[in-house]
Amino acid sequence: MTVDPGFAPIFHGWNVWDVFAKNDLDTEIGGIGVSPDRRLRIWVDNSIREGAPAAEVADPANPLTLVGGTIEIIQNAGGLQATLRKESVPGPAILLDGPATVHTVRFFNRGPATALSWPHNDNFLLDAVYQPSTASPITNAPEPGTLAGSVNDAAAAAAKTTKTVVTIVVVVAGAGALLWVLSQANKGRRRYAA
């Protein structure tokens, strides 16, 4: 996927980013009582929703998914190679106005591959976008489930359970019918023996 300078790619499937988060996040009315990790996840989700509307990061079958609820903070990029770093973004330097720590996040894009203008604000700055790899368990993991998948899985499990119950009923009924036939045959033998 070729991306214009100044834009961050969003791959179809798993994506891994390094994001600088200021150590002392600015106070925001919407952020009161919200943990720094949750604010980071919300920022990533909002950046994608606003900058790359073709991307589908939220569970499309669950309208009640919280903003940032599908963004994961992980230990590290696990050996993946950076596709782009903030140093490659043209124009003036992008900096945060205080000390910051790098956090690695992972999210799944169900939509097509797309791109967004290099995301940053006063608290957060995208530092690196990693190239997905089939050799990495981080980006070669199964697709996350959806509410629809859960409903379908539950329906499949219910159908399997129903089939099992019907099979048991048929076997028990068949065994009962066989016992009845044998008992009737046994009664008839006793009559002729007397």
Legacy VTK file of the C-alpha trace (Angstrom):
# vtk DataFile Version 3.0
C-alpha trace
ASCII
DATASET POLYDATA
POINTS 194 float
0.000 0.000 0.000
1.488 3.336 -1.080
0.736 6.286 1.176
1.384 9.977 0.527
3.919 11.659 2.830
2.228 13.054 5.912
-0.375 10.274 6.004
-0.458 7.191 8.207
-1.607 3.936 6.583
-4.359 1.859 8.126
-4.111 -1.703 6.868
-7.010 -4.081 6.436
-6.722 -6.459 9.401
-4.484 -5.938 12.418
-2.653 -2.624 12.826
0.055 -1.751 15.344
1.050 1.804 16.266
3.473 3.415 18.672
1.905 6.510 20.214
3.560 9.101 22.435
1.296 10.035 25.348
2.201 12.986 27.527
3.069 11.859 31.033
0.863 14.618 32.451
-2.207 14.771 30.181
-3.979 18.110 29.874
-7.174 18.404 31.900
-10.248 18.067 29.715
-13.840 18.090 30.909
-14.552 14.817 29.097
-11.393 13.277 30.556
-12.125 13.862 34.242
-12.033 10.518 36.013
-10.872 8.698 32.866
-7.596 6.782 33.184
-4.659 7.780 30.944
-4.783 4.357 29.211
-8.490 4.794 28.434
-7.850 8.323 27.132
-5.154 6.923 24.825
-7.524 4.261 23.468
-10.258 6.882 22.947
-7.814 9.175 21.128
-6.730 6.391 18.741
-10.350 5.424 18.033
-11.461 9.037 17.502
-8.454 9.751 15.254
-9.430 6.837 13.021
-13.179 7.654 13.006
-12.562 11.307 12.147
-9.586 10.904 9.805
-10.357 7.642 8.020
-14.118 7.051 7.960
-13.716 4.053 5.596
-11.919 2.157 8.373
-14.148 -0.048 10.537
-12.536 -0.444 13.948
-15.656 -0.731 16.117
-17.850 -3.836 16.229
-20.337 -3.119 13.403
-22.967 -5.350 15.005
-22.821 -3.651 18.405
-23.956 -0.012 18.460
-23.203 0.089 22.189
-19.447 -0.447 21.785
-17.670 2.237 23.789
-15.329 4.565 21.921
-11.862 3.074 22.300
-13.292 -0.233 23.487
-11.722 -2.201 20.640
-8.267 -0.587 20.882
-5.727 -2.708 22.781
-2.605 -1.476 24.552
0.093 -4.135 24.151
3.633 -4.587 25.521
5.519 -3.957 22.264
5.439 -4.421 18.512
6.947 -7.905 18.794
9.657 -7.534 16.149
7.476 -5.900 13.486
9.209 -3.404 11.193
8.063 0.238 11.198
6.523 1.285 7.901
6.569 4.970 8.796
7.860 7.077 11.655
6.949 10.628 12.605
10.383 11.800 11.437
9.268 11.076 7.860
6.271 13.421 8.101
6.950 16.534 5.987
6.484 20.045 7.304
7.320 21.496 10.708
8.395 19.152 13.480
5.520 17.585 15.394
6.220 17.704 19.122
4.334 17.375 22.381
4.689 20.181 24.913
5.926 17.992 27.731
7.649 14.707 28.587
5.927 11.709 27.019
6.055 7.927 27.029
5.621 5.630 24.037
2.750 3.134 24.195
2.088 0.418 21.629
-1.525 -0.070 20.539
-3.200 -2.638 18.345
-6.540 -2.522 16.555
-8.353 -4.491 13.878
-9.677 -2.758 10.745
-12.554 -4.686 9.159
-12.782 -2.058 6.407
-10.563 -1.510 3.397
-6.977 -0.318 3.625
-6.946 3.464 3.928
-4.887 6.303 5.380
-5.318 9.349 7.585
-3.468 12.597 8.069
-0.697 11.963 10.633
-2.657 12.079 13.926
-1.547 14.239 16.833
-2.878 16.741 19.346
-1.581 18.357 22.535
-1.578 15.044 24.445
-0.899 12.325 21.880
1.317 11.878 18.841
1.527 8.905 16.496
5.201 7.914 16.466
5.303 4.809 14.250
3.099 2.598 12.098
4.213 -1.026 11.823
3.950 -3.232 8.760
1.726 -6.276 9.471
3.452 -9.627 9.047
2.121 -13.152 8.712
5.130 -14.260 10.781
4.003 -12.214 13.794
1.345 -13.488 16.193
0.460 -9.844 16.861
-0.741 -9.163 13.302
-1.492 -12.725 12.216
-3.964 -13.356 15.050
-7.558 -14.362 14.365
-10.046 -11.589 13.683
-11.736 -10.388 16.878
-15.299 -11.557 17.353
-18.338 -9.381 16.932
-21.693 -9.326 18.640
-23.107 -10.837 15.445
-20.436 -13.539 15.592
-21.352 -14.216 19.195
-25.032 -14.464 18.288
-24.213 -16.779 15.369
-21.924 -18.851 17.584
-24.686 -19.097 20.195
-27.204 -20.120 17.515
-24.805 -22.762 16.182
-24.222 -24.084 19.708
-27.988 -24.168 20.339
-28.548 -26.024 17.066
-25.848 -28.541 17.972
-27.372 -29.004 21.441
-30.838 -29.439 19.909
-29.489 -32.039 17.466
-27.830 -33.888 20.364
-31.033 -33.822 22.424
-33.101 -35.057 19.462
-30.598 -37.864 18.877
-30.804 -38.900 22.543
-34.628 -38.836 22.458
-34.688 -40.971 19.301
-32.235 -43.489 20.771
-34.155 -43.701 24.067
-37.489 -43.992 22.239
-36.052 -46.683 19.968
-34.688 -48.609 22.948
-38.049 -48.281 24.710
-39.897 -49.539 21.626
-37.505 -52.493 21.315
-38.039 -53.389 24.994
-41.804 -53.205 24.525
-41.662 -55.500 21.465
-39.460 -57.971 23.357
-41.763 -57.911 26.375
-44.798 -58.554 24.121
-42.982 -61.417 22.435
-42.049 -62.802 25.852
-45.710 -62.628 26.973
-46.773 -64.510 23.849
-44.223 -67.261 24.500
-45.491 -67.664 28.049
-49.074 -68.081 26.783
-48.131 -70.868 24.414
-45.970 -72.558 27.012
-48.854 -72.799 29.469
LINES 1 195
194 0 1 2 3 4 5 6 7 8 9 10 11 12 13 14 15 16 17 18 19 20 21 22 23 24 25 26 27 28 29 30 31 32 33 34 35 36 37 38 39 40 41 42 43 44 45 46 47 48 49 50 51 52 53 54 55 56 57 58 59 60 61 62 63 64 65 66 67 68 69 70 71 72 73 74 75 76 77 78 79 80 81 82 83 84 85 86 87 88 89 90 91 92 93 94 95 96 97 98 99 100 101 102 103 104 105 106 107 108 109 110 111 112 113 114 115 116 117 118 119 120 121 122 123 124 125 126 127 128 129 130 131 132 133 134 135 136 137 138 139 140 141 142 143 144 145 146 147 148 149 150 151 152 153 154 155 156 157 158 159 160 161 162 163 164 165 166 167 168 169 170 171 172 173 174 175 176 177 178 179 180 181 182 183 184 185 186 187 188 189 190 191 192 193
